[in-house]
Amino acid sequence: MIMTPKSGLFLAGCCITAIAGVGSVFELSSGQPDLGMQTTAIILALSIPLTGLFFFAAVRDTKANIK
């Protein structure tokens, strides 16, 4: 498989949002998130679908560039 720079950016976005999601879970489970409950919950709620979308976009772009 050939990864293009565009696919790499999508994978980087996937990694960043996945890390944000995991961090948000740990922050919320601690009971006292640094950014507050609402902000941390919003980050978690956004990071879950964004992780999937970025991963799907990276795979789709890579498959489109297979020759």
Short mmCIF file of the C-alpha atoms (twelve columns), coordinates in Angstrom:
data_MODEL
# 
_entry.id   MODEL 
# 
loop_
_atom_site.group_PDB 
_atom_site.id 
_atom_site.type_symbol 
_atom_site.label_atom_id 
_atom_site.label_alt_id 
_atom_site.label_comp_id 
_atom_site.label_asym_id 
_atom_site.label_seq_id 
_atom_site.Cartn_x 
_atom_site.Cartn_y 
_atom_site.Cartn_z 
_atom_site.pdbx_PDB_model_num 
ATOM 1  C CA . MET A 1  0.000   0.000  0.000  1 
ATOM 2  C CA . ILE A 2  1.119   3.487  -0.757 1 
ATOM 3  C CA . MET A 3  0.437   6.162  1.806  1 
ATOM 4  C CA . THR A 4  0.108   9.679  0.485  1 
ATOM 5  C CA . PRO A 5  0.763   12.819 2.529  1 
ATOM 6  C CA . LYS A 6  -3.012  13.295 2.660  1 
ATOM 7  C CA . SER A 7  -3.441  9.819  4.168  1 
ATOM 8  C CA . GLY A 8  -0.686  10.603 6.652  1 
ATOM 9  C CA . LEU A 9  -2.479  13.751 7.772  1 
ATOM 10 C CA . PHE A 10 -5.697  11.790 8.226  1 
ATOM 11 C CA . LEU A 11 -3.842  9.187  10.308 1 
ATOM 12 C CA . ALA A 12 -2.207  11.925 12.377 1 
ATOM 13 C CA . GLY A 13 -5.649  13.424 13.023 1 
ATOM 14 C CA . CYS A 14 -6.911  9.977  13.983 1 
ATOM 15 C CA . CYS A 15 -4.088  9.528  16.505 1 
ATOM 16 C CA . ILE A 16 -4.557  12.976 18.006 1 
ATOM 17 C CA . THR A 17 -8.314  12.591 18.434 1 
ATOM 18 C CA . ALA A 18 -7.905  9.082  19.872 1 
ATOM 19 C CA . ILE A 19 -5.407  10.382 22.432 1 
ATOM 20 C CA . ALA A 20 -7.755  13.255 23.289 1 
ATOM 21 C CA . GLY A 21 -10.591 10.785 23.804 1 
ATOM 22 C CA . VAL A 22 -8.568  8.533  26.101 1 
ATOM 23 C CA . GLY A 23 -7.288  11.529 28.040 1 
ATOM 24 C CA . SER A 24 -10.830 12.837 28.433 1 
ATOM 25 C CA . VAL A 25 -11.998 9.496  29.829 1 
ATOM 26 C CA . PHE A 26 -9.218  9.539  32.419 1 
ATOM 27 C CA . GLU A 27 -9.900  13.178 33.300 1 
ATOM 28 C CA . LEU A 28 -13.627 12.521 33.727 1 
ATOM 29 C CA . SER A 29 -13.013 9.411  35.808 1 
ATOM 30 C CA . SER A 30 -10.775 11.381 38.168 1 
ATOM 31 C CA . GLY A 31 -13.757 13.503 39.205 1 
ATOM 32 C CA . GLN A 32 -11.979 16.856 38.848 1 
ATOM 33 C CA . PRO A 33 -11.053 17.489 35.187 1 
ATOM 34 C CA . ASP A 34 -8.594  20.337 34.617 1 
ATOM 35 C CA . LEU A 35 -10.783 21.923 31.920 1 
ATOM 36 C CA . GLY A 36 -14.061 21.329 33.745 1 
ATOM 37 C CA . MET A 37 -16.677 18.623 33.325 1 
ATOM 38 C CA . GLN A 38 -18.556 20.220 30.435 1 
ATOM 39 C CA . THR A 39 -15.517 21.064 28.299 1 
ATOM 40 C CA . THR A 40 -13.952 17.642 28.852 1 
ATOM 41 C CA . ALA A 41 -17.234 15.901 28.011 1 
ATOM 42 C CA . ILE A 42 -17.502 17.940 24.798 1 
ATOM 43 C CA . ILE A 43 -13.941 16.964 23.841 1 
ATOM 44 C CA . LEU A 44 -14.795 13.312 24.463 1 
ATOM 45 C CA . ALA A 45 -18.047 13.514 22.511 1 
ATOM 46 C CA . LEU A 46 -16.278 15.094 19.517 1 
ATOM 47 C CA . SER A 47 -13.203 12.902 19.588 1 
ATOM 48 C CA . ILE A 48 -15.062 9.589  19.282 1 
ATOM 49 C CA . PRO A 49 -16.680 10.186 15.865 1 
ATOM 50 C CA . LEU A 50 -13.715 12.217 14.581 1 
ATOM 51 C CA . THR A 51 -11.357 9.313  15.273 1 
ATOM 52 C CA . GLY A 52 -13.504 7.000  13.187 1 
ATOM 53 C CA . LEU A 53 -13.951 9.526  10.395 1 
ATOM 54 C CA . PHE A 54 -10.232 10.304 10.155 1 
ATOM 55 C CA . PHE A 55 -9.357  6.596  10.090 1 
ATOM 56 C CA . PHE A 56 -11.996 5.857  7.454  1 
ATOM 57 C CA . ALA A 57 -10.756 8.778  5.336  1 
ATOM 58 C CA . ALA A 58 -7.132  7.604  5.590  1 
ATOM 59 C CA . VAL A 59 -7.996  4.059  4.532  1 
ATOM 60 C CA . ARG A 60 -10.219 5.294  1.735  1 
ATOM 61 C CA . ASP A 61 -7.531  7.650  0.399  1 
ATOM 62 C CA . THR A 62 -4.868  4.941  0.548  1 
ATOM 63 C CA . LYS A 63 -7.088  2.451  -1.290 1 
ATOM 64 C CA . ALA A 64 -7.841  5.050  -3.952 1 
ATOM 65 C CA . ASN A 65 -4.102  5.464  -4.606 1 
ATOM 66 C CA . ILE A 66 -3.301  1.777  -5.056 1 
ATOM 67 C CA . LYS A 67 -2.124  1.205  -8.620 1 
# 
